[in-house]
């Protein structure tokens, strides 16, 4: 969900061109280069770890390992592509282009590498085992087989991921259909250049992918729409406790996996908001059935929390950069706090049923007004906390922690106000005293859990005092004004 299908298809076109250029690299003997790059990179990295030079050393190490890996792909596929039977198959090809394409596609799937097949075709052409028309047909087949491999590798993925490989396959299929009639003229023209046959085959491979990219870069939207019609998104399950965004394939890329978990965490936040909103209705109407449904929603919160926790633990912490590691920890902390908020709301609803709904009691008018005020602030702080969690903005984090201080002071003021009503023998206050004090205390605890998302941002910015936020004078003034407002008693 991070990029559109059309954007992903554009990336795939570029990747195919890059892969074809790798064939050029592999056609050269670069075994000597990989150790040199790795050695140079290690020396630079160990001597200047925290500098741009050290980071450049890491790049050299990566390039060296890539060249090693590419050479090993060629070595691993060598027993198959150089088997006597395979050579006999290639040598028996007489120029039936469709047969050439299908044979090369099948061998590519068998070897799981189009690179190895293209390099074999280049070698056979250089040795004179096959002619250029056959070689070009085999190159087209290797590309078609590469597109087929992509689809096979994503068979178990979500439809959104499979659309990309399907679109890439369609690019290659249409490209092959266009190129097949041009093989003979292209072969005659290339042959007239009197170049090395191996270079001609590899060059045709690069040219084919470059032409496909240039032609279809303007048609990615159309191909994306076709792929979306062929592979429609699965409707979300009716069970809200089932995760929707925790795609297992995303675990291969920590940044994507963390983004998936964050989207799922927002679903927990939405569920908590529904519970909070419904809780006020129960407070006002004594609706037992609504209370029961709201308490059941805590099971949804628990299920989603468990799913996110297990998903995040599958991410390799060693592969995370510092920023990703902090985001990982913040995600765990945020979901833990949301899960605890859900537990508190469930307990509040249970107490309301036992102490208020069953006994038909109501809060005093003044007491209910105070509860509504705290509840309104609580919902607003939940939304602000979710905003802070998403964007990590310092100003929003400061506002959230200021709201925590204000909420705490309001809770104390409203508790004192309730005790004043008790002293005045207000009947409703006497009947609901224990429930009232427990309720506003639990709401303060909920608010504390929500506001905790601000601490990592404030600590990183260095704006926290040893015990609390360095409070601006205008925030103190606003808090005092809110507390000093007269309450009906």
SULFEN-V910141 format. One record per residue. N is the residue number from 1. RES is the residue in one letter. SS is DSSP state (H for helix, E for strand, C for the rest). Layout:
((N:RES:SS) (N:RES:SS))
This chain:
((1:X:C) (2:X:C) (3:X:C) (4:X:C) (5:X:H) (6:X:H) (7:X:H) (8:X:H) (9:X:H) (10:X:H) (11:X:H) (12:X:H) (13:X:H) (14:X:H) (15:X:H) (16:X:H) (17:X:H) (18:X:H) (19:X:H) (20:X:H) (21:X:H) (22:X:H) (23:X:H) (24:X:H) (25:X:H) (26:X:H) (27:X:C) (28:X:C) (29:X:C) (30:X:C) (31:X:H) (32:X:H) (33:X:H) (34:X:H) (35:X:H) (36:X:H) (37:X:H) (38:X:H) (39:X:H) (40:X:H) (41:X:H) (42:X:H) (43:X:H) (44:X:H) (45:X:H) (46:X:H) (47:X:H) (48:X:C) (49:X:C) (50:X:C) (51:X:C) (52:X:H) (53:X:H) (54:X:H) (55:X:H) (56:X:H) (57:X:H) (58:X:H) (59:X:H) (60:X:H) (61:X:H) (62:X:H) (63:X:H) (64:X:H) (65:X:H) (66:X:H) (67:X:H) (68:X:H) (69:X:H) (70:X:H) (71:X:H) (72:X:H) (73:X:H) (74:X:H) (75:X:H) (76:X:H) (77:X:H) (78:X:H) (79:X:H) (80:X:H) (81:X:H) (82:X:C) (83:X:C) (84:X:H) (85:X:H) (86:X:H) (87:X:H) (88:X:H) (89:X:H) (90:X:H) (91:X:H) (92:X:C) (93:X:C) (94:X:C) (95:X:C) (96:X:C) (97:X:H) (98:X:H) (99:X:H) (100:X:H) (101:X:H) (102:X:H) (103:X:H) (104:X:H) (105:X:H) (106:X:H) (107:X:H) (108:X:H) (109:X:H) (110:X:H) (111:X:H) (112:X:C) (113:X:C) (114:X:H) (115:X:H) (116:X:H) (117:X:H) (118:X:H) (119:X:H) (120:X:H) (121:X:H) (122:X:H) (123:X:H) (124:X:H) (125:X:H) (126:X:H) (127:X:H) (128:X:C) (129:X:C) (130:X:C) (131:X:C) (132:X:H) (133:X:H) (134:X:H) (135:X:H) (136:X:H) (137:X:H) (138:X:H) (139:X:H) (140:X:H) (141:X:H) (142:X:H) (143:X:H) (144:X:H) (145:X:H) (146:X:H) (147:X:H) (148:X:H) (149:X:H) (150:X:H) (151:X:H) (152:X:H) (153:X:H) (154:X:C) (155:X:C) (156:X:C) (157:X:C) (158:X:C) (159:X:H) (160:X:H) (161:X:H) (162:X:H) (163:X:H) (164:X:H) (165:X:H) (166:X:H) (167:X:H) (168:X:H) (169:X:H) (170:X:H) (171:X:H) (172:X:H) (173:X:H) (174:X:H) (175:X:H) (176:X:H) (177:X:H) (178:X:H) (179:X:H) (180:X:H) (181:X:C) (182:X:C) (183:X:H) (184:X:H) (185:X:H) (186:X:H) (187:X:H) (188:X:H) (189:X:H) (190:X:H) (191:X:H) (192:X:C) (193:X:C) (194:X:C) (195:X:C) (196:X:C) (197:X:H) (198:X:H) (199:X:H) (200:X:H) (201:X:H) (202:X:H) (203:X:H) (204:X:H) (205:X:H) (206:X:H) (207:X:H) (208:X:H) (209:X:H) (210:X:H) (211:X:H) (212:X:H) (213:X:H) (214:X:H) (215:X:H) (216:X:H) (217:X:C) (218:X:C) (219:X:C) (220:X:H) (221:X:H) (222:X:H) (223:X:H) (224:X:H) (225:X:H) (226:X:H) (227:X:H) (228:X:H) (229:X:H) (230:X:H) (231:X:C) (232:X:C) (233:X:C) (234:X:C) (235:X:C) (236:X:C) (237:X:C) (238:X:C) (239:X:C) (240:X:C) (241:X:C) (242:X:C) (243:X:C) (244:X:C) (245:X:C) (246:X:C) (247:X:C) (248:X:H) (249:X:H) (250:X:H) (251:X:H) (252:X:H) (253:X:C) (254:X:H) (255:X:H) (256:X:H) (257:X:H) (258:X:H) (259:X:H) (260:X:H) (261:X:H) (262:X:H) (263:X:H) (264:X:H) (265:X:H) (266:X:H) (267:X:H) (268:X:H) (269:X:H) (270:X:H) (271:X:H) (272:X:H) (273:X:H) (274:X:H) (275:X:H) (276:X:H) (277:X:H) (278:X:H) (279:X:H) (280:X:H) (281:X:H) (282:X:H) (283:X:H) (284:X:H) (285:X:H) (286:X:C) (287:X:C) (288:X:H) (289:X:H) (290:X:H) (291:X:H) (292:X:H) (293:X:H) (294:X:H) (295:X:H) (296:X:H) (297:X:H) (298:X:H) (299:X:H) (300:X:H) (301:X:H) (302:X:H) (303:X:H) (304:X:H) (305:X:H) (306:X:H) (307:X:H) (308:X:H) (309:X:H) (310:X:H) (311:X:H) (312:X:H) (313:X:H) (314:X:C) (315:X:C) (316:X:C) (317:X:H) (318:X:H) (319:X:H) (320:X:C) (321:X:C) (322:X:H) (323:X:H) (324:X:H) (325:X:H) (326:X:H) (327:X:H) (328:X:H) (329:X:H) (330:X:H) (331:X:H) (332:X:H) (333:X:H) (334:X:H) (335:X:H) (336:X:H) (337:X:H) (338:X:H) (339:X:H) (340:X:H) (341:X:H) (342:X:H) (343:X:H) (344:X:H) (345:X:H) (346:X:H) (347:X:H) (348:X:H) (349:X:H) (350:X:H) (351:X:H) (352:X:H) (353:X:H) (354:X:H) (355:X:H) (356:X:H) (357:X:H) (358:X:C) (359:X:C) (360:X:C) (361:X:C) (362:X:C) (363:X:C) (364:X:C) (365:X:H) (366:X:H) (367:X:H) (368:X:H) (369:X:H) (370:X:H) (371:X:H) (372:X:H) (373:X:H) (374:X:H) (375:X:H) (376:X:H) (377:X:H) (378:X:H) (379:X:H) (380:X:H) (381:X:H) (382:X:H) (383:X:H) (384:X:H) (385:X:H) (386:X:H) (387:X:H) (388:X:H) (389:X:H) (390:X:H) (391:X:H) (392:X:C) (393:X:C) (394:X:H) (395:X:H) (396:X:H) (397:X:H) (398:X:H) (399:X:H) (400:X:H) (401:X:H) (402:X:H) (403:X:H) (404:X:H) (405:X:H) (406:X:H) (407:X:H) (408:X:H) (409:X:H) (410:X:H) (411:X:H) (412:X:H) (413:X:H) (414:X:H) (415:X:H) (416:X:H) (417:X:H) (418:X:H) (419:X:H) (420:X:H) (421:X:H) (422:X:H) (423:X:H) (424:X:C) (425:X:C) (426:X:C) (427:X:H) (428:X:H) (429:X:H) (430:X:H) (431:X:H) (432:X:C) (433:X:H) (434:X:H) (435:X:H) (436:X:H) (437:X:H) (438:X:H) (439:X:H) (440:X:H) (441:X:H) (442:X:H) (443:X:H) (444:X:H) (445:X:H) (446:X:H) (447:X:H) (448:X:H) (449:X:H) (450:X:H) (451:X:H) (452:X:H) (453:X:H) (454:X:H) (455:X:H) (456:X:H) (457:X:H) (458:X:H) (459:X:H) (460:X:H) (461:X:H) (462:X:C) (463:X:C) (464:X:E) (465:X:C) (466:X:C) (467:X:C) (468:X:C) (469:X:E) (470:X:C) (471:X:C) (472:X:C) (473:X:H) (474:X:H) (475:X:H) (476:X:H) (477:X:H) (478:X:H) (479:X:H) (480:X:H) (481:X:H) (482:X:H) (483:X:H) (484:X:H) (485:X:C) (486:X:C) (487:X:C) (488:X:C) (489:X:C))
